[in-house]
């Protein structure tokens, strides 16, 4: 059997706030069959990543086992995954050809998720081949669960990912799966944004503020002072928000605020949901043990006009014009 899947396509559309252009892009394309049972699935990020990902991953039996990922002997890419939790074995001198994808081995679908996450995390790897040995029953659905599980591990990586595609050939008890990934930012651009975030939180304007609400407000206003909304709906990264000529959409706002809050030592989440019925991203932050919502995009209507209507809101207050899968995020009080 051969097959193909795509995750993350139309993520750009999924992040826009009411645009007709966005809604046209966000539809699911129909399935088509190739060969005897081959399936091509084109799935938007709103379908695969918008659901309660941790719950979905936990519900998948093969994805509930302990990871024991290992790299195929003699075919490990030298750049791949220093994280020992991702790769438990790695030949010291084995280096793949420059253009070859790292070849990895897995015996469970959880292992596949761990390995692909490691490839992505380590420098935004763009290719990987997984040799899977196990039952291939419902393989297409299982690989969609792998995609969800990868997204559930890391909010930043989840929303910097632009698209992931996977192609496979399989027998009843084995499969070779080829992955390709693309991103809204290069790894170097993300590093530049992270460095800017570190400098910002160490600056007197933020560092001298009292920890908690006062410092969070300074971070919030830092974003709104520097970012503007991209009316072309083309830019989706924090890097574009900082350095691009057109600004960025809510995705870039949420990524920047997330990185700043984490650089300052706060727990932060990026929330995927809707605002006034339109797909949207915003943030949550934990202050004094209590989670609260922040929406810098909607509080930034234009230069010099920032407001605080969506700063540190409870679930009840945010639900007035936002909606999200509450089972996927911590409860917010106050």
VEXKETI-770315 format. One record per residue (C-alpha): residue number from 1; x, y, z negated. Coordinates in steps of 0.25 Angstrom, whole numbers, plus 5000, padded with zeros to 4 digits. Layout:
% VEXKETI-770315
NODE     i      u      v      w
NODE   NUM      X      Y      Z
...
//
This chain:
% VEXKETI-770315
NODE     i      u      v      w
NODE     1   5000   5000   5000
NODE     2   5004   5014   5003
NODE     3   4999   5027   4997
NODE     4   5001   5042   4995
NODE     5   4996   5052   4984
NODE     6   4998   5067   4982
NODE     7   4997   5074   4969
NODE     8   4998   5089   4967
NODE     9   4993   5093   4981
NODE    10   4983   5105   4980
NODE    11   4989   5109   4967
NODE    12   4991   5123   4972
NODE    13   4976   5123   4975
NODE    14   4973   5118   4961
NODE    15   4979   5129   4954
NODE    16   4972   5141   4961
NODE    17   4961   5149   4954
NODE    18   4949   5149   4963
NODE    19   4956   5151   4976
NODE    20   4948   5145   4988
NODE    21   4961   5142   4994
NODE    22   4965   5134   4982
NODE    23   4952   5126   4982
NODE    24   4954   5122   4996
NODE    25   4967   5116   4993
NODE    26   4963   5109   4981
NODE    27   4954   5098   4987
NODE    28   4957   5084   4987
NODE    29   4960   5078   5001
NODE    30   4953   5065   5004
NODE    31   4960   5051   5003
NODE    32   4964   5044   5015
NODE    33   4969   5030   5017
NODE    34   4981   5025   5025
NODE    35   4984   5011   5027
NODE    36   4977   5000   5019
NODE    37   4976   5006   5006
NODE    38   4985   5018   5006
NODE    39   4979   5031   5000
NODE    40   4983   5045   5001
NODE    41   4978   5053   4990
NODE    42   4979   5068   4990
NODE    43   4976   5073   4976
NODE    44   4976   5088   4971
NODE    45   4983   5092   4958
NODE    46   4969   5096   4953
NODE    47   4965   5081   4954
NODE    48   4978   5074   4949
NODE    49   4983   5084   4939
NODE    50   4971   5092   4934
NODE    51   4965   5080   4926
NODE    52   4969   5076   4912
NODE    53   4983   5070   4916
NODE    54   4987   5065   4903
NODE    55   4974   5057   4901
NODE    56   4975   5052   4915
NODE    57   4989   5047   4914
NODE    58   4986   5040   4901
NODE    59   4974   5033   4907
NODE    60   4982   5027   4917
NODE    61   4987   5013   4911
NODE    62   5000   5012   4919
NODE    63   5003   5027   4916
NODE    64   5002   5024   4901
NODE    65   5014   5015   4899
NODE    66   5028   5020   4895
NODE    67   5037   5025   4906
NODE    68   5049   5016   4910
NODE    69   5053   5023   4923
NODE    70   5066   5019   4930
NODE    71   5073   5024   4942
NODE    72   5076   5014   4953
NODE    73   5090   5009   4952
NODE    74   5099   5015   4962
NODE    75   5089   5025   4967
NODE    76   5088   5036   4956
NODE    77   5089   5050   4960
NODE    78   5099   5057   4952
NODE    79   5090   5069   4950
NODE    80   5079   5061   4944
NODE    81   5074   5062   4930
NODE    82   5083   5063   4919
NODE    83   5072   5061   4909
NODE    84   5074   5047   4903
NODE    85   5059   5046   4900
NODE    86   5057   5046   4915
NODE    87   5068   5037   4920
NODE    88   5074   5027   4911
NODE    89   5084   5022   4920
NODE    90   5093   5029   4930
NODE    91   5105   5023   4938
NODE    92   5117   5033   4935
NODE    93   5123   5033   4949
NODE    94   5110   5031   4957
NODE    95   5107   5043   4966
NODE    96   5096   5043   4977
NODE    97   5099   5049   4990
NODE    98   5097   5064   4990
NODE    99   5084   5064   4997
NODE   100   5078   5051   4991
NODE   101   5068   5051   4980
NODE   102   5072   5044   4967
NODE   103   5067   5030   4967
NODE   104   5060   5026   4953
NODE   105   5054   5014   4948
NODE   106   5042   5012   4939
NODE   107   5033   5001   4934
NODE   108   5021   5010   4929
NODE   109   5014   5022   4933
NODE   110   5018   5029   4921
NODE   111   5033   5027   4925
NODE   112   5030   5033   4939
NODE   113   5024   5045   4932
NODE   114   5036   5047   4923
NODE   115   5046   5045   4935
NODE   116   5039   5055   4944
NODE   117   5038   5065   4933
NODE   118   5053   5063   4930
NODE   119   5056   5066   4945
NODE   120   5048   5078   4945
NODE   121   5053   5084   4932
NODE   122   5067   5082   4936
NODE   123   5069   5093   4946
NODE   124   5055   5092   4953
NODE   125   5059   5079   4960
NODE   126   5051   5078   4973
NODE   127   5053   5064   4977
NODE   128   5052   5050   4970
NODE   129   5050   5036   4973
NODE   130   5044   5026   4963
NODE   131   5045   5011   4964
NODE   132   5033   5006   4956
NODE   133   5032   4992   4952
NODE   134   5018   4988   4946
NODE   135   5004   4987   4950
NODE   136   5000   4996   4961
NODE   137   4985   4995   4959
NODE   138   4978   5008   4960
NODE   139   4992   5014   4964
NODE   140   4986   5027   4970
NODE   141   4978   5030   4957
NODE   142   4990   5027   4948
NODE   143   4999   5036   4956
NODE   144   4989   5047   4954
NODE   145   4990   5045   4939
NODE   146   5005   5045   4940
NODE   147   5004   5059   4946
NODE   148   4994   5064   4935
NODE   149   5004   5058   4924
NODE   150   5016   5066   4930
NODE   151   5008   5079   4930
NODE   152   5003   5076   4915
NODE   153   5018   5076   4910
NODE   154   5022   5090   4913
NODE   155   5013   5102   4915
NODE   156   5024   5110   4922
NODE   157   5028   5099   4932
NODE   158   5013   5096   4934
NODE   159   5010   5110   4940
NODE   160   5024   5112   4947
NODE   161   5021   5100   4955
NODE   162   5015   5103   4968
NODE   163   5013   5090   4974
NODE   164   5016   5075   4972
NODE   165   5014   5065   4983
NODE   166   5016   5050   4982
NODE   167   5017   5039   4992
NODE   168   5017   5024   4989
NODE   169   5019   5010   4995
NODE   170   5014   4999   4986
NODE   171   5012   4984   4984
NODE   172   5003   4978   4973
NODE   173   5015   4979   4962
NODE   174   5024   4990   4967
NODE   175   5024   5004   4974
NODE   176   5034   5014   4979
NODE   177   5029   5028   4977
NODE   178   5036   5040   4983
NODE   179   5033   5053   4976
NODE   180   5035   5067   4982
NODE   181   5033   5080   4973
NODE   182   5033   5095   4976
NODE   183   5032   5106   4967
NODE   184   5028   5121   4966
NODE   185   5042   5125   4961
NODE   186   5056   5120   4963
NODE   187   5063   5114   4951
NODE   188   5072   5126   4952
NODE   189   5060   5136   4952
NODE   190   5054   5129   4940
NODE   191   5068   5130   4933
NODE   192   5068   5145   4936
NODE   193   5054   5147   4930
NODE   194   5058   5139   4918
NODE   195   5071   5148   4916
NODE   196   5062   5161   4917
NODE   197   5053   5155   4907
NODE   198   5064   5152   4897
NODE   199   5069   5167   4899
NODE   200   5055   5172   4897
NODE   201   5052   5166   4884
NODE   202   5066   5170   4879
NODE   203   5064   5184   4883
NODE   204   5060   5194   4871
NODE   205   5046   5197   4877
NODE   206   5043   5182   4874
NODE   207   5053   5177   4864
NODE   208   5050   5188   4854
NODE   209   5036   5186   4854
NODE   210   5030   5178   4842
NODE   211   5028   5163   4846
NODE   212   5014   5159   4849
NODE   213   5004   5168   4855
NODE   214   5012   5180   4856
NODE   215   5024   5173   4863
NODE   216   5014   5165   4872
NODE   217   5007   5179   4876
NODE   218   5021   5184   4880
NODE   219   5023   5172   4889
NODE   220   5009   5173   4895
NODE   221   5011   5188   4898
NODE   222   5025   5184   4904
NODE   223   5019   5176   4914
NODE   224   5008   5186   4918
NODE   225   5018   5197   4919
NODE   226   5026   5189   4930
NODE   227   5016   5181   4937
NODE   228   5005   5184   4947
NODE   229   4995   5175   4953
NODE   230   4998   5170   4967
NODE   231   4986   5174   4976
NODE   232   4991   5166   4988
NODE   233   4990   5153   4979
NODE   234   5003   5148   4984
NODE   235   5012   5149   4972
NODE   236   5010   5139   4961
NODE   237   5023   5140   4953
NODE   238   5028   5147   4941
NODE   239   5040   5151   4950
NODE   240   5032   5157   4960
NODE   241   5025   5165   4949
NODE   242   5039   5170   4944
NODE   243   5046   5173   4957
NODE   244   5036   5171   4968
NODE   245   5030   5183   4976
NODE   246   5016   5179   4975
NODE   247   5015   5174   4961
NODE   248   5009   5160   4957
NODE   249   4995   5154   4954
NODE   250   4990   5149   4940
NODE   251   4999   5137   4942
NODE   252   5012   5145   4941
NODE   253   5006   5154   4930
NODE   254   5004   5141   4921
NODE   255   5017   5135   4925
NODE   256   5025   5148   4921
NODE   257   5017   5150   4908
NODE   258   5019   5135   4904
NODE   259   5034   5136   4906
NODE   260   5035   5149   4898
NODE   261   5027   5143   4887
NODE   262   5036   5131   4887
NODE   263   5049   5139   4887
NODE   264   5044   5146   4875
NODE   265   5041   5133   4868
NODE   266   5026   5132   4869
NODE   267   5018   5120   4873
NODE   268   5011   5123   4886
NODE   269   5002   5116   4896
NODE   270   4997   5120   4910
NODE   271   4982   5118   4911
NODE   272   4976   5113   4924
NODE   273   4961   5117   4925
NODE   274   4951   5127   4930
NODE   275   4949   5142   4928
NODE   276   4935   5147   4932
NODE   277   4933   5134   4940
NODE   278   4946   5135   4948
NODE   279   4958   5126   4946
NODE   280   4969   5133   4937
NODE   281   4981   5132   4928
NODE   282   4984   5138   4915
NODE   283   4992   5135   4902
NODE   284   4990   5131   4887
NODE   285   5000   5134   4876
NODE   286   5001   5128   4862
NODE   287   5003   5139   4851
NODE   288   5003   5136   4836
NODE   289   4998   5122   4840
NODE   290   4986   5127   4848
NODE   291   4985   5126   4863
NODE   292   4979   5138   4870
NODE   293   4977   5141   4885
NODE   294   4983   5152   4893
NODE   295   4980   5156   4908
NODE   296   4990   5166   4913
NODE   297   4985   5166   4927
NODE   298   4971   5171   4923
NODE   299   4977   5181   4913
NODE   300   4986   5187   4924
NODE   301   4976   5194   4934
NODE   302   4987   5204   4938
NODE   303   4999   5212   4934
NODE   304   4997   5220   4922
NODE   305   4983   5214   4920
NODE   306   4986   5202   4911
NODE   307   4975   5197   4901
NODE   308   4975   5187   4890
NODE   309   4961   5181   4893
NODE   310   4967   5167   4894
NODE   311   4978   5168   4884
NODE   312   4978   5157   4873
NODE   313   4964   5152   4875
NODE   314   4957   5140   4869
NODE   315   4951   5129   4876
NODE   316   4937   5135   4873
NODE   317   4941   5149   4878
NODE   318   4948   5144   4891
NODE   319   4937   5135   4895
NODE   320   4928   5147   4897
NODE   321   4934   5148   4911
NODE   322   4945   5137   4912
NODE   323   4943   5122   4912
NODE   324   4953   5110   4911
NODE   325   4954   5096   4907
NODE   326   4955   5098   4892
NODE   327   4959   5083   4890
NODE   328   4972   5086   4897
NODE   329   4976   5098   4889
NODE   330   4977   5101   4874
NODE   331   4965   5108   4867
NODE   332   4967   5123   4866
NODE   333   4962   5131   4854
NODE   334   4960   5145   4849
//
